[in-house]
């Protein structure tokens, strides 16, 4: 179906000045006759804020969603600044790692954090030097004996002079 000249002009009523305004646009037109709207109109009142507020004023009841609400205990969450500080600290730690380790995580600190979050990766993290090896102790144990003799119990403590030397 061909559009008449009157219909074509009606589509171009709102014009404005552009660098291309000198060109003849009479041969161009938009054909909207055969297109059907994909907008569903039957839900218009359910999403219109004016209708929602008016319904609340009439009934005093706000329509609840179909799903049951979730309640969470949020008392253990850290604040925004603490979270940012932690992200910056992880980024600085990641930058201090050798390039081979950073390459293992594709130069992404978030990949490293995700890797360290999985307990199955503990052995590899120890090999990479990211976590301490808890199987071997850091220091060797030392045997300490306290020996007390009868003589140390009977003698008075030595006198100390002002210069930190003992008097005899």
Residue pairs with C-beta under 8 A, 6 or more apart in sequence:
1 33
3 29
3 31
3 33
8 26
8 29
11 29
11 30
11 32
12 25
12 29
15 21
45 51
46 52
52 62
52 63
55 63
56 62
78 86
90 109
90 112
90 113
91 109
94 102
94 105
94 109
94 112
97 130
101 128
101 129
101 130
104 128
105 111
105 112
105 115
112 130
115 121
115 125
116 125
116 130
116 131
122 131
125 131
126 132
126 133
132 138
158 166
158 167
159 166
159 167
160 166
160 167
161 167
